[in-house]
Amino acid sequence: MKPMSLMHELPAMKILQLSGSNLSSPYHFLRSQKVLAASRQVHKISVQVLEKTAAEETVTSSFASFIHGVRPEHLSEVVRHRSKRMILDSIGVGLVGSTTRVFNIALRYCQLYASNAVSSVYGRKGLKLSPTLAAFTNGIAAHSMDFDDTWHPATHPSGAVLPALLAASQMLPPSSKPDGLDFLLAFNVGIEVQGRLMRFSTEAHNIPKRFHPPSVVGTMGSAAATAKLLSLNVTQCAHALAIAASLAGAPMANAATQAKPLHIGNATRLGLEAALLAARGMEASPLILDDIPGCSGFSAFYGEYQPKPLPLPANSHEFLLEKQDVAFKRFPAHLGMHWIVDAATSARNLLINYSGSFSPSLIRAILLRIPVSKYINRPFPESEHQARHSFQFNACTALLDGEVGLNSFTDGCIHRRELMELLAKVLVEHPEDNLANFDKMYGEVALVLENGDVLTGRCDTFYGHWRKPLSRESLLKKFRSNASHVLPEDKVNSIITTVENLENLPDSSQLASSL
């Protein structure tokens, strides 16, 4: 597809000729000559606005040009490989997430709206919702256990993008279905936009305090990815980003509650909606990503905001995913817990070697040396979501059981007497060199024994971190374990094969239909 200039009229896009649709449907692309003429006029007005406000290339226009202009050949083998691992892992955590209470609450809500039910729902064969509600529900599933991938600067990139693309792929008419390579490219556009935006502020590099990052950059990434999949023109891509910015943001106070998975669900849903609105002619600020003194755009979400243009790919483009892999979690909890669990497991092994067995009665105190981060410093969590965000809980669970897994967050495990006794022995220190940063932090667990001896376990890089990525065998083991909660073995194997050969899939909606 050849890049279009801003002066070109609206393209004949891939949008929506659903059977049974009517002109009142929010997903039906109006094709009458009268509407096309009006759309052309709106487009010309949009171009005039851009020309007046952006005589030179702006940061926003550079992102729009990148989204529109990037091509499959710009994806290196490394980027393809890593992004397919992300897609497979995200599908797996979404499938197991479809067994959770918060997912079922959201699903029952979405079933109130039955029109345009064309998009599949994780773990519910035969059930379909409207595209935006399917994206919303599947996004919630992806983050319902805090089991989804994490990047640096800190965000959960896949869950905010993949459900929107799955829903959109099923929304398009048979003659316009994107193939697997189109799908893979759109996914990487969504990931790239998130990564670039996160690098506009040094504040974003640390564990967040104000906004939950995927609710901010994830919404933008979803809009960018969907805009690419729907083949929007440059102007529409810019508007999609600007509309998404008005739909973005969720406070960190809702971390460790059932509302936190809504952040991912909303990010992927609202990004999809932003692209659909832009496709129909809705306009928004052409400078949304630029730093305009006295009038915040995207900079409203982050301090120390210093945006940079995103270069249009020429012969090649180095995606951020090429430079830095993502972290895949081995158990369903906040990423910071993975350092402290590995440190606690090491300390446990030291005690077993020291005394011949793990005996809590030998321990006088448990000292955790962790970064300062209020929302994951929870001495006595009372719910599964609080437990997933508690250094203390995860350290003591690892000490007691030798591991942390899906069953660790059930009510029975959370309120065990033995666990409560260990939690009562925990003390916390915040060393100055232990930064609240997923690229620099460490976890340390020191067991102070009754006889005064101290046994210390430390983790600088856990297995699954981008510096120490999961092997293919480990990633497949995690996927099989997650997906098998809702799918038979033959379906699980089929999804693995489909994702690993995604570039060769003639119709990407087949992936969504298999879930």
Buried (B, 14 or more C-beta within 10 A) or exposed (E): EEEBEBEBEBBEBBBBBBEEBEEEBBBBBBEEEEBBEEBEEBBBEBBEBBEEBBEEEBBBBBBBBBBBBBEEEBBBEBBBBBBBBBBBBBBBBBBBBBBBEBBBBBBEEBBEEEBBBBBBBBBBEEBBBBBBBBBBBBBBBBBBBBBBBBBBBBBBBBBBBBBBBBBBBBBBBEEBBBBBBBBBBBBBBBBBBBBBBBBBBEBBBBBBEBBBBBBBBBBBBBBBBBBBBBBBBBBBBBBBBBBBBBBBBBBBEBBBBBBBBBBBBBBBBBBBBBBBBBBBBBBBBBBBBBBBEEEBBBBBBBEEBEBEBBEBBEEEBEBBBBEBBBBBBBBBBBBBBBBBBBBBBBBBBBBEEBEEEBEBEBBBBBBBBBBBBEBBBBEBBEBBBBBBBBBBBBBBBBBBBEEBBBEBBEEEBBEBEEBEBBBEBBEBEEEEEBBBBBBBBBBBBBBBBEEEEEBBBBBBBBBBBBEEBBEEEBBBEBBBBBBBBBBEEEBBBBBBEBBBEBBEBEBBBBBBBBB
